[in-house]
Amino acid sequence: MNSGKLIAQIAVLAIIVYCCYGAFVSAVPSNVSDLGEVFQVEDMNMNTSSSDGLTFDLDFQGKVKSGLPQDVEGVCLQIAIGEKDTRMVLADISNLTIKANATTDIVFHKSIPVFALMSYAALGEVSDDGKLNIPMCTTVAFKYLKWQGEYLIDMGFTIRSDMPVDVPGGEIKVHKEAANNLVKTDIVVDKGVLDDFATGMNSSGVDNMVLTCGDAEFGIDLQKVGDKMGISISASGTSDKTAADIMQEYMDANGGKLTLTYGGNDYTLDEDNSATFIDILNAMYGKEANA
């Protein structure tokens, strides 16, 4: 992920200042000949890793140097995967202030259970060319040029890029059982983010995991299909409640956060990602079973 390029999108504010608000000379430096003198992204890196195959770790650090005479306030950066209604947040930097005529450090760390990211294997539709596209969306927002208590620039924008996953079989198979409200999806993947997550789990010695939340279960089973990776995603509840229903009740009783247990360890999602995971489960239950 080219985080430097993503953060650099904030530099659009300098162009807006020049083009639209040149009359406010007190807020715009008049002695610069190069845009890079106004706003520079320095040493920006975003590294991802998974030490045990079960957690996705993201470390974000860098520096932004501003030559603007006023602070850039309310800077927010969010990196997420998934469609708008099933979006899992990977990084969320909120209300950062980039100081005027100074260098501002940006440091961020987040860990996400891999099971939540692997759940995307059960979503989406495979295109005619045998690909499942998982969107990555980067949202940037900021405020600048404060005048009489209001910001003349208060804007945000989202950049979307699709991460294609090859699906050699060309389909996602869905199986359902009413007895315990089970839904199971099978997919073969290659060359893509889901393949990377699955390979990371497999390399760490984890081929099968069943996570529990009360009476609900969420399972991931990995099997080699030739030189490709087969992924089975399943969710089950009780005869009268789906896994989504049970986990929603758990969330409501625990401050909106969802915790699943595997191997004696608890894996907790924050509120936004907990809600997204429930939405993914509901989408799984909403899929038609294969004939």
N, C-alpha and C positions, 0 to 999 in steps of 0.2 A: 504494500500500500504506500503510495507516494504522498505522505502526509504533508511534506513541505509544499507541494503543489496545491494541496487542498487548502491549507491555511493561507497561502499566498492570495487566494481569491479575495480575502479581506481587503487587499490593496485596491480593489475597485473603488473604495470610498475616496481615495485620493483623486481619482479621475473625476468622480462626481463632484467633489469639492471644487476642482479646477473649472469644470464645464458649466456647472449650474449655480455655484455660489461664489463666483469670483469677486463679487462686490464686498464680501465680508472679509476684507483683507487682514483683519486682526486674527482670523482663525486659519489663514492659509499662509504658509511660508512663501516669501517673495524672492528668496535668494537661491532657489534650487533650479538646477538645469536638467536633472535626471529624476525620474519617478523613484528610482532605487534609493535616492537620498531621503525621500519622504517616508518610505515604508520598506523595511527589509526583513525577510525571514532568514534567520541564521540557525544553523545546526539543528534543523528540525528532523526528528526521527520518530518513527512509530514501529516498535518491534512486537511481534506476536510469538508466543511460545506455548507449549503444553508439556509440563514436566512429567505428568502421570497419565496423559491421554484422556483424563476425565475433566480437566479444567482448561479453559482457554484464557490465557493471560495476555493482556495488552498493556504495554508500557509506552507512554507518550512523553517526550521531552524535547525542549528546544527553546529558542529565544526569538523574540520579535523586537526589532529596533525601530522606533518611531521618530521621525523628524518633524512631526506635526506639533504645533504649539499648544494644542489642547489634548486632553486625554480622549482616547477612544473607549467609550464605556459600554457596558452591557454586552460585551463580546461573548457570543455563545457558539460552540461548535458541537455538533452531534453527528456521530457516524453510526449508521444502523443498517441492518440487512432485513430484507423482506418487504412485502407490499405495505401500503399505508395502514391497512387494518390488521396486519400481522407483522409488526416491525419490532425486531429485537435490537436494543441499543447496545452497541459495543463500546462507545466512548461518549461521554457527555460532560463537556466543560461549560459551565454556566456563569454568567455575570462576572466575567473577567474584565479587568481594566488594563488597557495598554497605555502606559504612562507617556505623557508628552515629553519629547526630547530625551528619551531614556530607552533602556533595554529591559524588556519584561520577560521573566522566565515563565515557561509553561511546563508543568510537570503533572502527569496524570497516570494512574494505574487502575486497572479494573480486571477482575477475574469473573468469568462466566462459566457455569457448568456446561460441558460439551453436549450433554443430553438435550439441552434447550436448543442448541444450534442444529443438532442432528435431526430435530423434529421437522425441519424443512424438507427432509426427504419424503415426507408424507403429503406435501402440499404441491400446488401448482399443476400445470398441464405440460405435457411433453409436446414440443413443436414437431412439425412434419420432418424437420431435419434431425430429429432425435436428441434434442437438447432441452434441459429444464433450466430456465433462466431465473436466478435469484438476484433481485435488485440490491445494490448497495447505494444508499442515499446519504449524502453529506450535506448537512444544513449549517449555514453560517448566518449569524445575525450580529448587528452592532448599531451603536448610536454615536453620532458625532455632531459637532457644531452647535453647541448649546447657546441659545439666544433668548433672553427674556424668559428664562425658566423652561423653555421647550427645546427639543432637539430638532434641528432643521433636516437632519438625516437620521432616519430610524427605519432600517430596512433589514431584510433577510432574504435568503434565496437557498434553493436546494439543487444540488447536482446529483443526478442519478446515472449510474452505470450498471449494466447487467453483468452478472458473473455466470457464464454458462457452465452447466454440468452436462457432460456427455452421458446419455442414457442408451447404451448399446441395444437393450431390448426394445426400446421405443415406447415403453408404457410403464405405468404405475399400477400394480395389481392391488385391489382392495378386497378384504375378506371380513365378514361380520358374523358374530354369534350373539343371539339375543339372550342366552341363558345368563351370562355375566357381563352383558353390555360390552363385549369385546369388539374392537376394530383393529385390523392389522393391514399394513401396507407393505408391499415388497417392491423393491426397485434395484436395478443393477446400475452402478455409476462408474464413471471413469473421467479423469482429467477435469477436476473442478473442486470447489471448496468442500462439497460433501465428501468427495473422495479423499481429500486431505484430512478431514476430521476422522473419517472411518479408518484411514491408514494409520493415523496417530494413535487411535485407540488400539488397533490391532497390533501395532509395533510395541505397545506398552503391555501387551499380554492380556488385554481385555477384549474378548470376542462376544461376550454376552453379559448384559447387565439388566436387572429388573429393579427399578426404583419404586419405592412405596410411599404413599401418603395416606395414612389411615387404611381404608379398604380399597383404595385405588392403586393401580399398578401402571407403570410406564416402562416398556421394555425396548431394548435395542439388541438386535442379534446380527452379527456380521459373519458372512461366509464368502470364501473365495469362489468366484465363478470364472474358471479359467484364469486369466491374468487380470480380471476385473473384480470389483468389490460388490458383493450383494448385501443390501441393507434391508432388514425387516424392522419396522417400527410398529409397536402395538400399545394399545391402551385398554384397560379393562376396569370395570367397577363392580357393582353388585347387580342383582336381578332387577332392582328398581331404580338404580342410579348409575349414570355414566361416570367415567373417571373425571370428566370435566365438572360434573355436578359436585362430586365429593371434594375435589380440589378447590372449587369455588367456595364451598362452605368452610374449608380450612383457611383460605385467604381471609374471608370475612371475619373469622374469629382470631386472626393473627396479624392485624394491622395492614392487610393488603399484601403481605409477603407470603410466598409459597416455598415450602421446604420439602424436598424429597430425600429419602434415605436409601443408601446403598452401601453394603459392606461395612455397616457400622458407622458410616460417615454421613453427615447432613450436608445437603447442597441447597443453598438458599438463593432465590432470585429476588432482585429488588422489586418495588411495586410495579413499575412500568413493565418490566420484563415478565413478571408474574402474570399480569393481565394479558400480555401477548401470548404467553404459553397456553393459557386457558382458551384464548381465541383459536390457537392452532389446534388444540384438542377438539374444540367444537367443529372446526372445519373438517377434521378427520372424520368425525361422526357424521357429518353432513354429506360426505362423498358416497356415491352409489357403489354398491358392491359389484364386482365383476360377475357376469353371468357364468 
